[in-house]
Amino acid sequence: MEVTLLEATPDPERVVCTAARNDYLSEYVGDISFEEAMDGIEGETLEDKQRTLIGHLMDHGHFGPFEHPQATFAIKGVSRSCMAQITRHRHVSFDIQSMRYVSFDDVDPADVEEGAMVVTPPSATDPDWIGRNQSSGAVDEETVAERERVFRESVRESVESYQELLDLGMPPEDARFVLPIGTEVNIVMSLNARMLMHVADMRAAADSQWEIREMTESILDLAAEWCPITFEHYEKHMKGRKNRLAP
């Protein structure tokens, strides 16, 4: 998969801090400088003051100010299974690559068997992989080789059937019913910083499915560059705790 930050609120932590200070100042924050708005917050530099305030907000559960900064991510090549999980979240906006208007009639089924177009789960190729709700543990090389054979032949046959149905005149929106849930899809997703932390609580957790966990960790890496003080604090003090972040 590939995750890209498309657009985001410039200087997001200035926005967070300004919004938070609005709650406790008699002055209107639109009439004073950011430096004046941050007056009285502990810290030698403006960045120190932002760090102090953001840490205080997060430690005390004052998450409203984190709803103001927005970020838009493009996500390439995740499965329809992963898409079904991420799109369950409220207060997140999605655009999903359409399988009604985008057909896969020119994809070579032999390439699909080798890994194109369909996400291959690690349990199909790694004998030591153990997933959640798996009834057995690690397997031998012969067993995992058979898993891989069955998986790859199945996805190839699905794509061959899909293309045959297109050739027989079935519309893509109906022919797609035979494609596997592992079929790759591209997503554009927009959300605010608070919801991003909530999604991370749910989807970067150890008990999350491997694919959505990988996707969420990639998003968090980009968020750490975009909103560094916030996500540094989240990583150190909050991640993995199933915080009460949801609006």
C-alpha positions as a printed Julia matrix, in Angstrom:
247×3 Matrix{Float64}:
   0.0     0.0     0.0
   0.99    3.64   -0.26
  -0.25    6.55    1.89
   0.19   10.21    0.91
  -0.76   13.4     2.73
  -2.6    15.42    0.06
  -3.58   18.57    1.94
  -3.65   19.69    5.55
  -4.31   22.73    7.72
  -1.14   24.84    7.77
   0.33   25.34   11.25
  -2.28   23.07   12.84
  -1.01   23.41   16.4
  -1.31   27.16   16.27
  -4.96   26.59   15.37
  -5.39   24.14   18.28
  -3.81   26.51   20.77
  -5.72   29.56   19.53
  -9.01   27.69   19.81
  -8.15   26.47   23.3
  -7.09   29.92   24.51
 -10.35   31.38   23.19
 -12.14   29.46   25.92
 -10.31   31.2    28.76
  -9.51   34.71   27.54
 -11.62   37.8    27.99
 -10.05   39.22   24.81
 -11.25   38.15   21.37
  -8.49   35.99   19.86
  -9.15   37.51   16.45
  -7.96   40.89   17.73
  -4.7    39.83   19.37
  -1.5    38.18   18.19
  -0.79   34.51   18.78
   2.01   35.52   21.12
  -0.44   37.57   23.18
  -2.96   34.73   23.2
  -0.28   32.4    24.6
   0.79   34.84   27.31
   0.68   33.17   30.71
   1.33   29.65   29.4
   4.46   28.06   30.85
   7.49   27.96   28.55
  10.44   30.06   27.46
   9.7    29.94   23.74
   6.45   29.94   21.81
   7.03   26.29   20.89
   7.56   25.44   24.56
   4.26   27.12   25.38
   2.48   25.2    22.64
   3.95   21.97   23.99
   2.76   22.84   27.5
  -0.75   23.73   26.41
  -1.21   20.79   24.04
   0.03   18.35   26.67
  -2.36   19.85   29.22
  -5.31   19.61   26.83
  -4.63   15.99   25.98
  -3.91   14.9    29.55
  -7.14   16.46   30.78
  -9.37   15.19   27.98
 -10.02   18.6    26.42
 -10.11   17.31   22.84
 -12.44   19.86   21.22
  -9.63   22.14   19.98
  -8.13   19.21   18.05
 -11.23   19.07   15.86
 -10.21   22.25   14.01
  -7.13   21.11   12.02
  -8.04   18.89    9.07
  -5.92   16.56    6.94
  -6.64   14.69    3.69
  -4.84   11.45    2.89
  -4.69    9.41   -0.32
  -4.4     5.66    0.27
  -3.4     3.37   -2.57
  -3.83   -0.36   -2.88
  -5.65   -1.54    0.22
  -8.17   -4.37    0.12
 -11.93   -3.98    0.08
 -11.81   -5.71    3.45
  -9.64   -2.91    4.86
 -11.9    -0.33    3.23
 -14.95   -1.83    4.94
 -13.25   -1.46    8.33
 -12.0     2.12    7.97
 -15.27    3.45    6.53
 -17.14    2.45    9.7
 -15.71    5.48   11.48
 -17.94    8.51   12.01
 -16.82   12.08   11.34
 -14.46   10.96    8.57
 -15.07   11.79    4.9
 -14.27    9.25    2.18
 -14.1     8.97   -1.57
 -13.66    5.41   -2.8
 -12.45    4.24   -6.2
 -15.57    3.01   -7.98
 -15.88   -0.54   -9.31
 -18.95    0.57  -11.26
 -17.0     2.99  -13.43
 -13.5     1.51  -13.2
 -13.29   -1.94  -14.75
 -10.42   -4.42  -14.71
 -10.91   -5.88  -18.16
  -7.29   -5.28  -19.18
  -5.7    -6.96  -16.14
  -3.87  -10.18  -16.93
  -5.18  -12.96  -14.63
  -1.67  -14.44  -14.63
  -0.41  -11.21  -13.06
  -3.17  -11.44  -10.46
  -1.97  -14.92   -9.56
   1.49  -13.43   -8.99
   0.16  -10.7    -6.67
  -1.29   -7.91   -8.84
  -4.66   -6.28   -8.12
  -5.43   -8.39   -5.03
  -3.85   -7.94   -1.59
  -2.18  -11.15   -0.43
  -2.51  -11.73    3.33
   0.72  -12.73    5.07
  -0.87  -15.93    6.37
  -0.97  -17.17    2.77
   2.81  -17.14    2.44
   4.32  -17.06    5.95
   4.22  -20.36    7.89
   4.92  -18.55   11.17
   2.12  -16.02   10.81
  -0.55  -16.22   13.49
  -3.56  -13.97   13.16
  -6.36  -13.07   15.53
  -9.06  -15.77   15.87
  -6.78  -18.31   14.18
  -7.66  -21.8    15.39
  -4.17  -23.18   14.81
  -0.64  -21.92   15.32
   2.34  -21.89   13.01
   2.3   -24.44   10.18
   4.92  -26.28    8.17
   6.25  -25.24    4.77
   4.12  -27.78    2.94
   0.9   -26.46    4.48
   1.67  -22.82    3.75
   2.64  -23.73    0.18
  -0.79  -25.32   -0.22
  -2.45  -22.24    1.29
  -0.66  -20.05   -1.2
  -1.6   -22.29   -4.13
  -5.28  -22.29   -3.19
  -5.29  -18.53   -2.61
  -3.53  -17.61   -5.85
  -5.56  -19.97   -8.01
  -8.76  -18.68   -6.44
  -8.06  -15.0    -7.12
  -6.95  -15.77  -10.67
 -10.14  -17.71  -11.35
 -12.22  -14.87   -9.88
 -10.67  -12.33  -12.23
 -11.03  -14.68  -15.19
 -14.73  -15.11  -14.35
 -15.15  -11.35  -13.94
 -13.62  -10.67  -17.35
 -15.7   -13.41  -18.94
 -18.86  -11.84  -17.56
 -17.78   -8.46  -19.01
 -17.24  -10.14  -22.38
 -20.75  -11.57  -22.11
 -22.1    -8.05  -21.73
 -22.66   -7.89  -17.98
 -22.14   -4.36  -16.6
 -19.05   -3.86  -14.38
 -21.26   -2.99  -11.41
 -22.72   -6.52  -11.57
 -19.69   -8.47  -12.8
 -17.73   -7.19   -9.79
 -19.77   -9.42   -7.49
 -17.43  -12.34   -8.28
 -14.25  -10.43   -7.38
 -12.6   -11.26   -4.03
 -12.84   -9.0    -0.99
  -9.06   -8.68   -1.25
  -9.36   -6.67   -4.5
  -7.3    -3.5    -4.25
  -8.98   -0.11   -3.98
  -7.8     3.5    -3.67
  -9.24    5.82   -1.02
  -9.18    9.54   -0.26
  -9.89   10.21    3.43
 -10.3    13.49    5.33
 -10.53   13.86    9.09
  -9.55   16.15   11.92
  -6.73   15.56   14.39
  -9.04   14.36   17.14
 -10.64   11.74   14.9
  -7.24   10.68   13.65
  -6.21    9.88   17.22
  -9.48    8.03   17.77
  -8.99    6.0    14.58
  -5.45    5.21   15.74
  -6.8     4.02   19.1
  -9.05    1.56   17.3
  -6.99    0.59   14.26
  -3.34    0.73   15.35
  -4.08   -1.47   18.36
  -2.39   -4.85   18.72
  -5.71   -6.65   18.23
  -6.47   -4.89   14.93
  -6.22   -6.71   11.63
  -2.71   -6.51   10.13
  -3.6    -4.49    7.02
  -5.56   -1.69    8.65
  -2.93   -1.51   11.39
  -0.22   -1.02    8.77
  -2.31    1.63    7.02
  -2.97    3.48   10.28
   0.69    3.42   11.28
   1.57    4.97    7.91
  -1.01    7.71    8.48
   0.41    8.33   11.96
   3.91    8.72   10.5
   2.62   11.48    8.23
   0.6    13.03   11.06
   3.76   13.22   13.17
   5.3    15.46   10.5
   2.16   17.54   10.04
   1.2    17.98   13.72
   4.39   17.03   15.58
   3.74   18.16   19.17
   0.3    16.56   19.26
   1.28   13.21   17.84
   4.52   13.02   19.8
   2.43   13.38   22.97
  -0.1    10.87   21.66
   2.66    8.36   20.84
   4.35    8.7    24.24
   1.4     8.97   26.57
  -1.82    7.81   24.93
  -1.3     5.33   22.11
  -2.62    1.86   22.8
  -4.79    2.9    25.73
  -8.18    3.09   23.95
  -8.63    6.7    25.02
 -12.06    8.32   25.25
 -11.46   10.46   22.18
 -14.56    9.84   20.09
 -16.91   12.83   19.78
